Amino acid sequence: MRQRLEVIFDHAEFHKLCTGNPGRAIRRKLTEGKRGRDHQKYRALDYREVPEFIRRLRAVEGTSARALEFGLLAAARTGEILRARWSEVDLTRRVWTLPPERMKGRELHVVHLTNRAVEILEEQKGQHSVYVFPSPANSKPMSSMALLMVLRRLGVGERTTAHGLCRASFATWAYEAAGAREEIVEVCLAHKEADRVKAAYDRSQHHAARRRLLQARADFVNGKVPASNLVEGDFRALREPAPLAAPYPPAAALSGSPSRLHTLTGSET
């Protein structure tokens, strides 16, 4: 029933017959517990600590530090970062396209590159013909230990994993600070849609909104915007309207002062 309602309201919203989808809100609530358990597997810095961490990270030289910074800006998984290939990168279009065989969900994924991510890629040119972040010891990709060593060097190895830093902190910032729509965040994270009906109906990849959300995150970690819910963009969710005051409050509640009565009925004092 919820799936059918969601499809109907999506259709109505598209044709501007309504300004929200209650079915989507219900789905979000039903999946919150599952998402929370998934994110709890990985230790992660509070998103408000990330700008200071990035400031310190940029003072660290080496390929592993740049790989970690790039992964954070791309909200990518550790394996995706370490095995990034030049053949996947298009600096003209500013996209990093990962083929299905490299993705957890076995679906092609496009990452929109932020300004700083492009700078990092430009700096990495010439180091290796295949891999963007090659191991300094051989021609193979770096191991995941390389990113962990950077975290330990900066004193946060016990508080966060690379996965948690790059992805869990992004998701928390996106929902809490940016107020981003769930579908935009989930596509940025390359999470596979569990709802088959929804997946079949909504084939949009939200490219423009994803690009702006990732750049907004980059601006935040660069210290250009505050850690607040004032981030603007077409990736934002519609805010829930304030609940209406009860038209008939209990008699006991009306026995207080006139100001109390005004508060309960929604009247201005």
C-alpha positions as YAML, in Angstrom:
chain: A
units: angstrom
residues:
- id: 1
  name: MET
  ca: [0.00, 0.00, 0.00]
- id: 2
  name: ARG
  ca: [2.80, 2.43, 0.94]
- id: 3
  name: GLN
  ca: [4.57, 1.74, -2.35]
- id: 4
  name: ARG
  ca: [1.44, 2.52, -4.35]
- id: 5
  name: LEU
  ca: [0.80, 5.71, -2.40]
- id: 6
  name: GLU
  ca: [4.37, 6.83, -2.95]
- id: 7
  name: VAL
  ca: [4.10, 6.32, -6.72]
- id: 8
  name: ILE
  ca: [0.78, 8.20, -6.84]
- id: 9
  name: PHE
  ca: [2.11, 11.14, -4.86]
- id: 10
  name: ASP
  ca: [5.33, 11.20, -6.93]
- id: 11
  name: HIS
  ca: [3.14, 11.55, -10.03]
- id: 12
  name: ALA
  ca: [1.08, 14.29, -8.39]
- id: 13
  name: GLU
  ca: [4.19, 16.14, -7.22]
- id: 14
  name: PHE
  ca: [5.70, 15.99, -10.70]
- id: 15
  name: HIS
  ca: [2.55, 17.58, -12.14]
- id: 16
  name: LYS
  ca: [2.56, 20.20, -9.33]
- id: 17
  name: LEU
  ca: [-0.67, 18.88, -7.84]
- id: 18
  name: CYS
  ca: [0.91, 18.64, -4.40]
- id: 19
  name: THR
  ca: [4.07, 19.78, -2.62]
- id: 20
  name: GLY
  ca: [5.25, 16.67, -0.85]
- id: 21
  name: ASN
  ca: [5.09, 12.90, -0.73]
- id: 22
  name: PRO
  ca: [3.86, 11.44, 2.58]
- id: 23
  name: GLY
  ca: [4.65, 7.97, 1.30]
- id: 24
  name: ARG
  ca: [8.32, 8.90, 0.99]
- id: 25
  name: ALA
  ca: [8.32, 10.25, 4.54]
- id: 26
  name: ILE
  ca: [6.91, 6.95, 5.80]
- id: 27
  name: ARG
  ca: [9.58, 5.01, 3.90]
- id: 28
  name: ARG
  ca: [12.30, 7.18, 5.40]
- id: 29
  name: LYS
  ca: [11.05, 6.48, 8.91]
- id: 30
  name: LEU
  ca: [10.83, 2.74, 8.25]
- id: 31
  name: THR
  ca: [14.41, 2.62, 6.98]
- id: 32
  name: GLU
  ca: [15.98, 4.93, 9.58]
- id: 33
  name: GLY
  ca: [16.71, 2.07, 11.94]
- id: 34
  name: LYS
  ca: [18.36, -0.01, 9.23]
- id: 35
  name: ARG
  ca: [20.50, 2.92, 8.04]
- id: 36
  name: GLY
  ca: [21.47, 3.73, 11.59]
- id: 37
  name: ARG
  ca: [22.67, 0.19, 12.27]
- id: 38
  name: ASP
  ca: [24.68, 0.21, 9.06]
- id: 39
  name: HIS
  ca: [26.39, 3.47, 9.91]
- id: 40
  name: GLN
  ca: [27.16, 2.34, 13.46]
- id: 41
  name: LYS
  ca: [29.55, -0.27, 12.10]
- id: 42
  name: TYR
  ca: [32.01, 2.50, 11.32]
- id: 43
  name: ARG
  ca: [33.46, 4.98, 13.77]
- id: 44
  name: ALA
  ca: [33.23, 8.51, 12.41]
- id: 45
  name: LEU
  ca: [34.17, 12.03, 13.44]
- id: 46
  name: ASP
  ca: [31.35, 14.40, 14.20]
- id: 47
  name: TYR
  ca: [30.79, 16.31, 10.96]
- id: 48
  name: ARG
  ca: [31.48, 19.58, 12.80]
- id: 49
  name: GLU
  ca: [35.04, 18.39, 13.44]
- id: 50
  name: VAL
  ca: [35.75, 17.65, 9.78]
- id: 51
  name: PRO
  ca: [36.77, 21.22, 8.70]
- id: 52
  name: GLU
  ca: [39.54, 21.30, 11.33]
- id: 53
  name: PHE
  ca: [40.57, 17.76, 10.37]
- id: 54
  name: ILE
  ca: [40.80, 18.78, 6.70]
- id: 55
  name: ARG
  ca: [42.93, 21.78, 7.61]
- id: 56
  name: ARG
  ca: [45.40, 19.48, 9.35]
- id: 57
  name: LEU
  ca: [45.17, 16.81, 6.63]
- id: 58
  name: ARG
  ca: [46.25, 19.26, 3.94]
- id: 59
  name: ALA
  ca: [49.47, 19.88, 5.84]
- id: 60
  name: VAL
  ca: [50.35, 16.20, 5.42]
- id: 61
  name: GLU
  ca: [52.28, 15.40, 2.26]
- id: 62
  name: GLY
  ca: [52.00, 12.18, 0.29]
- id: 63
  name: THR
  ca: [49.65, 10.20, -1.91]
- id: 64
  name: SER
  ca: [47.78, 8.55, 0.96]
- id: 65
  name: ALA
  ca: [46.79, 11.92, 2.44]
- id: 66
  name: ARG
  ca: [45.52, 13.13, -0.92]
- id: 67
  name: ALA
  ca: [43.62, 9.89, -1.47]
- id: 68
  name: LEU
  ca: [41.88, 10.27, 1.88]
- id: 69
  name: GLU
  ca: [40.96, 13.88, 1.14]
- id: 70
  name: PHE
  ca: [39.67, 12.94, -2.31]
- id: 71
  name: GLY
  ca: [37.58, 10.11, -0.88]
- id: 72
  name: LEU
  ca: [36.03, 12.44, 1.67]
- id: 73
  name: LEU
  ca: [35.05, 14.92, -1.04]
- id: 74
  name: ALA
  ca: [33.58, 12.11, -3.16]
- id: 75
  name: ALA
  ca: [31.84, 10.28, -0.26]
- id: 76
  name: ALA
  ca: [33.45, 7.14, -1.66]
- id: 77
  name: ARG
  ca: [34.18, 3.72, -0.22]
- id: 78
  name: THR
  ca: [37.76, 2.84, 0.64]
- id: 79
  name: GLY
  ca: [38.19, 0.31, -2.15]
- id: 80
  name: GLU
  ca: [36.75, 2.72, -4.70]
- id: 81
  name: ILE
  ca: [39.29, 5.37, -3.68]
- id: 82
  name: LEU
  ca: [42.36, 3.15, -3.59]
- id: 83
  name: ARG
  ca: [41.64, 1.54, -6.97]
- id: 84
  name: ALA
  ca: [40.58, 4.71, -8.78]
- id: 85
  name: ARG
  ca: [41.81, 4.62, -12.39]
- id: 86
  name: TRP
  ca: [42.57, 7.44, -14.77]
- id: 87
  name: SER
  ca: [40.34, 5.75, -17.35]
- id: 88
  name: GLU
  ca: [37.39, 6.44, -15.01]
- id: 89
  name: VAL
  ca: [38.12, 10.16, -14.71]
- id: 90
  name: ASP
  ca: [36.86, 12.86, -17.07]
- id: 91
  name: LEU
  ca: [38.28, 16.20, -15.95]
- id: 92
  name: THR
  ca: [36.55, 18.06, -18.77]
- id: 93
  name: ARG
  ca: [33.12, 16.95, -17.60]
- id: 94
  name: ARG
  ca: [34.31, 16.88, -13.98]
- id: 95
  name: VAL
  ca: [33.04, 13.36, -13.28]
- id: 96
  name: TRP
  ca: [34.47, 10.12, -11.95]
- id: 97
  name: THR
  ca: [32.55, 7.17, -13.42]
- id: 98
  name: LEU
  ca: [32.93, 3.85, -11.62]
- id: 99
  name: PRO
  ca: [31.94, 0.73, -13.61]
- id: 100
  name: PRO
  ca: [29.53, -1.81, -12.12]
- id: 101
  name: GLU
  ca: [32.24, -4.36, -11.40]
- id: 102
  name: ARG
  ca: [33.91, -1.91, -9.01]
- id: 103
  name: MET
  ca: [30.74, -1.07, -7.10]
- id: 104
  name: LYS
  ca: [29.23, -2.84, -4.10]
- id: 105
  name: GLY
  ca: [25.78, -2.69, -5.66]
- id: 106
  name: ARG
  ca: [27.06, -3.78, -9.10]
- id: 107
  name: GLU
  ca: [25.62, -0.66, -10.73]
- id: 108
  name: LEU
  ca: [27.49, 2.08, -12.60]
- id: 109
  name: HIS
  ca: [28.05, 5.11, -10.36]
- id: 110
  name: VAL
  ca: [28.93, 8.68, -11.34]
- id: 111
  name: VAL
  ca: [30.63, 10.96, -8.82]
- id: 112
  name: HIS
  ca: [30.52, 14.69, -9.53]
- id: 113
  name: LEU
  ca: [33.90, 16.21, -8.78]
- id: 114
  name: THR
  ca: [34.16, 19.28, -6.59]
- id: 115
  name: ASN
  ca: [36.63, 22.08, -7.24]
- id: 116
  name: ARG
  ca: [39.10, 20.73, -4.70]
- id: 117
  name: ALA
  ca: [38.71, 17.14, -5.98]
- id: 118
  name: VAL
  ca: [39.70, 18.35, -9.45]
- id: 119
  name: GLU
  ca: [42.75, 20.10, -7.95]
- id: 120
  name: ILE
  ca: [43.82, 16.86, -6.27]
- id: 121
  name: LEU
  ca: [43.51, 14.93, -9.53]
- id: 122
  name: GLU
  ca: [45.55, 17.56, -11.35]
- id: 123
  name: GLU
  ca: [48.26, 17.18, -8.70]
- id: 124
  name: GLN
  ca: [48.26, 13.38, -9.12]
- id: 125
  name: LYS
  ca: [48.87, 13.48, -12.86]
- id: 126
  name: GLY
  ca: [52.08, 11.80, -13.97]
- id: 127
  name: GLN
  ca: [52.49, 9.55, -10.93]
- id: 128
  name: HIS
  ca: [51.10, 6.44, -12.61]
- id: 129
  name: SER
  ca: [49.60, 5.57, -15.97]
- id: 130
  name: VAL
  ca: [46.76, 3.47, -14.54]
- id: 131
  name: TYR
  ca: [46.06, 4.27, -10.91]
- id: 132
  name: VAL
  ca: [45.28, 7.73, -9.57]
- id: 133
  name: PHE
  ca: [46.69, 6.96, -6.12]
- id: 134
  name: PRO
  ca: [49.44, 4.39, -6.66]
- id: 135
  name: SER
  ca: [51.52, 2.79, -3.96]
- id: 136
  name: PRO
  ca: [54.92, 4.47, -3.67]
- id: 137
  name: ALA
  ca: [56.50, 1.02, -3.22]
- id: 138
  name: ASN
  ca: [55.27, -0.61, -6.44]
- id: 139
  name: SER
  ca: [52.89, -0.22, -9.37]
- id: 140
  name: LYS
  ca: [49.90, -1.56, -7.46]
- id: 141
  name: PRO
  ca: [47.15, 0.36, -5.65]
- id: 142
  name: MET
  ca: [47.78, 1.35, -2.05]
- id: 143
  name: SER
  ca: [46.43, -0.85, 0.73]
- id: 144
  name: SER
  ca: [43.72, 0.31, 3.11]
- id: 145
  name: MET
  ca: [46.40, 0.50, 5.83]
- id: 146
  name: ALA
  ca: [47.78, 3.59, 4.07]
- id: 147
  name: LEU
  ca: [44.64, 5.56, 4.89]
- id: 148
  name: LEU
  ca: [44.53, 4.21, 8.43]
- id: 149
  name: MET
  ca: [48.12, 5.35, 9.01]
- id: 150
  name: VAL
  ca: [47.16, 8.88, 7.98]
- id: 151
  name: LEU
  ca: [44.32, 8.86, 10.50]
- id: 152
  name: ARG
  ca: [46.67, 7.60, 13.20]
- id: 153
  name: ARG
  ca: [49.27, 10.20, 12.33]
- id: 154
  name: LEU
  ca: [46.66, 12.90, 12.86]
- id: 155
  name: GLY
  ca: [45.56, 11.38, 16.16]
- id: 156
  name: VAL
  ca: [42.08, 10.23, 15.16]
- id: 157
  name: GLY
  ca: [42.73, 6.60, 14.27]
- id: 158
  name: GLU
  ca: [40.84, 5.39, 17.36]
- id: 159
  name: ARG
  ca: [37.90, 7.70, 16.70]
- id: 160
  name: THR
  ca: [37.15, 7.15, 13.03]
- id: 161
  name: THR
  ca: [37.70, 4.80, 10.14]
- id: 162
  name: ALA
  ca: [38.31, 5.98, 6.59]
- id: 163
  name: HIS
  ca: [34.86, 4.70, 5.65]
- id: 164
  name: GLY
  ca: [33.23, 6.53, 8.54]
- id: 165
  name: LEU
  ca: [35.06, 9.75, 7.76]
- id: 166
  name: CYS
  ca: [34.28, 9.70, 4.04]
- id: 167
  name: ARG
  ca: [30.71, 8.41, 4.13]
- id: 168
  name: ALA
  ca: [29.03, 8.37, 7.55]
- id: 169
  name: SER
  ca: [30.11, 11.93, 8.35]
- id: 170
  name: PHE
  ca: [28.89, 13.02, 4.91]
- id: 171
  name: ALA
  ca: [25.48, 11.43, 5.46]
- id: 172
  name: THR
  ca: [25.09, 13.01, 8.88]
- id: 173
  name: TRP
  ca: [26.05, 16.45, 7.56]
- id: 174
  name: ALA
  ca: [23.74, 16.07, 4.56]
- id: 175
  name: TYR
  ca: [20.70, 15.18, 6.66]
- id: 176
  name: GLU
  ca: [21.29, 17.33, 9.73]
- id: 177
  name: ALA
  ca: [23.06, 20.44, 8.41]
- id: 178
  name: ALA
  ca: [22.12, 20.63, 4.74]
- id: 179
  name: GLY
  ca: [18.60, 19.24, 5.15]
- id: 180
  name: ALA
  ca: [19.11, 17.24, 1.95]
- id: 181
  name: ARG
  ca: [16.47, 15.01, 0.43]
- id: 182
  name: GLU
  ca: [16.95, 11.33, 1.14]
- id: 183
  name: GLU
  ca: [17.02, 10.28, -2.51]
- id: 184
  name: ILE
  ca: [19.83, 12.76, -3.26]
- id: 185
  name: VAL
  ca: [21.96, 11.57, -0.34]
- id: 186
  name: GLU
  ca: [21.38, 7.90, -1.10]
- id: 187
  name: VAL
  ca: [22.42, 8.27, -4.75]
- id: 188
  name: CYS
  ca: [25.53, 10.21, -3.71]
- id: 189
  name: LEU
  ca: [26.41, 7.25, -1.49]
- id: 190
  name: ALA
  ca: [25.61, 4.75, -4.28]
- id: 191
  name: HIS
  ca: [23.15, 2.95, -2.02]
- id: 192
  name: LYS
  ca: [21.01, 0.55, -3.96]
- id: 193
  name: GLU
  ca: [17.28, 1.23, -3.75]
- id: 194
  name: ALA
  ca: [15.77, -1.56, -1.64]
- id: 195
  name: ASP
  ca: [12.25, -0.75, -2.75]
- id: 196
  name: ARG
  ca: [11.92, -2.42, -6.17]
- id: 197
  name: VAL
  ca: [8.74, -0.55, -7.05]
- id: 198
  name: LYS
  ca: [10.39, 2.77, -6.19]
- id: 199
  name: ALA
  ca: [13.55, 1.79, -8.09]
- id: 200
  name: ALA
  ca: [11.54, 0.97, -11.21]
- id: 201
  name: TYR
  ca: [9.55, 4.20, -11.00]
- id: 202
  name: ASP
  ca: [12.31, 6.67, -10.08]
- id: 203
  name: ARG
  ca: [15.12, 6.29, -12.60]
- id: 204
  name: SER
  ca: [16.37, 9.84, -12.12]
- id: 205
  name: GLN
  ca: [19.98, 10.19, -11.03]
- id: 206
  name: HIS
  ca: [19.56, 13.77, -9.77]
- id: 207
  name: HIS
  ca: [22.87, 14.82, -11.30]
- id: 208
  name: ALA
  ca: [22.50, 18.58, -10.89]
- id: 209
  name: ALA
  ca: [21.36, 18.34, -7.27]
- id: 210
  name: ARG
  ca: [24.10, 15.84, -6.42]
- id: 211
  name: ARG
  ca: [26.75, 18.09, -7.93]
- id: 212
  name: ARG
  ca: [25.58, 21.03, -5.84]
- id: 213
  name: LEU
  ca: [25.27, 18.94, -2.67]
- id: 214
  name: LEU
  ca: [28.83, 17.62, -2.96]
- id: 215
  name: GLN
  ca: [30.17, 21.11, -3.66]
- id: 216
  name: ALA
  ca: [28.23, 22.47, -0.67]
- id: 217
  name: ARG
  ca: [29.89, 19.79, 1.47]
- id: 218
  name: ALA
  ca: [33.29, 20.75, 0.05]
- id: 219
  name: ASP
  ca: [32.61, 24.40, 0.90]
- id: 220
  name: PHE
  ca: [31.66, 23.35, 4.43]
- id: 221
  name: VAL
  ca: [34.80, 21.29, 5.07]
- id: 222
  name: ASN
  ca: [36.84, 24.17, 3.62]
- id: 223
  name: GLY
  ca: [35.36, 26.42, 6.29]
- id: 224
  name: LYS
  ca: [33.39, 28.55, 3.83]
- id: 225
  name: VAL
  ca: [29.93, 27.89, 5.29]
- id: 226
  name: PRO
  ca: [28.77, 27.35, 8.89]
- id: 227
  name: ALA
  ca: [27.73, 24.01, 10.36]
- id: 228
  name: SER
  ca: [24.07, 24.96, 10.36]
- id: 229
  name: ASN
  ca: [20.89, 24.13, 8.53]
- id: 230
  name: LEU
  ca: [21.16, 27.26, 6.40]
- id: 231
  name: VAL
  ca: [22.78, 25.56, 3.41]
- id: 232
  name: GLU
  ca: [20.67, 26.36, 0.37]
- id: 233
  name: GLY
  ca: [20.19, 24.30, -2.78]
- id: 234
  name: ASP
  ca: [17.78, 22.26, -4.85]
- id: 235
  name: PHE
  ca: [18.93, 19.17, -2.96]
- id: 236
  name: ARG
  ca: [17.06, 20.26, 0.16]
- id: 237
  name: ALA
  ca: [14.00, 18.48, 1.50]
- id: 238
  name: LEU
  ca: [10.75, 20.32, 1.99]
- id: 239
  name: ARG
  ca: [10.45, 21.27, 5.61]
- id: 240
  name: GLU
  ca: [7.62, 19.64, 7.55]
- id: 241
  name: PRO
  ca: [4.87, 22.15, 8.41]
- id: 242
  name: ALA
  ca: [4.44, 23.04, 12.07]
- id: 243
  name: PRO
  ca: [1.77, 20.88, 13.73]
- id: 244
  name: LEU
  ca: [-1.64, 22.52, 14.10]
- id: 245
  name: ALA
  ca: [-2.82, 23.39, 17.60]
- id: 246
  name: ALA
  ca: [-5.52, 21.11, 18.98]
- id: 247
  name: PRO
  ca: [-8.89, 22.80, 18.40]
- id: 248
  name: TYR
  ca: [-10.33, 21.47, 21.66]
- id: 249
  name: PRO
  ca: [-7.69, 21.33, 24.42]
- id: 250
  name: PRO
  ca: [-8.66, 19.42, 27.57]
- id: 251
  name: ALA
  ca: [-10.60, 21.45, 30.09]
- id: 252
  name: ALA
  ca: [-7.89, 20.98, 32.72]
- id: 253
  name: ALA
  ca: [-5.38, 22.62, 30.40]
- id: 254
  name: LEU
  ca: [-7.58, 25.70, 30.11]
- id: 255
  name: SER
  ca: [-7.60, 26.41, 33.82]
- id: 256
  name: GLY
  ca: [-4.32, 28.32, 33.73]
- id: 257
  name: SER
  ca: [-3.55, 31.93, 32.94]
- id: 258
  name: PRO
  ca: [-4.77, 33.71, 29.77]
- id: 259
  name: SER
  ca: [-1.26, 33.47, 28.33]
- id: 260
  name: ARG
  ca: [-1.38, 29.71, 28.81]
- id: 261
  name: LEU
  ca: [-4.70, 29.60, 26.97]
- id: 262
  name: HIS
  ca: [-3.25, 31.61, 24.07]
- id: 263
  name: THR
  ca: [-0.32, 29.21, 23.83]
- id: 264
  name: LEU
  ca: [-2.52, 26.14, 23.68]
- id: 265
  name: THR
  ca: [-4.88, 27.57, 21.08]
- id: 266
  name: GLY
  ca: [-2.13, 28.96, 18.86]
- id: 267
  name: SER
  ca: [-3.17, 32.57, 19.44]
- id: 268
  name: GLU
  ca: [-0.58, 35.30, 19.73]
- id: 269
  name: THR
  ca: [-0.03, 36.95, 23.10]
...
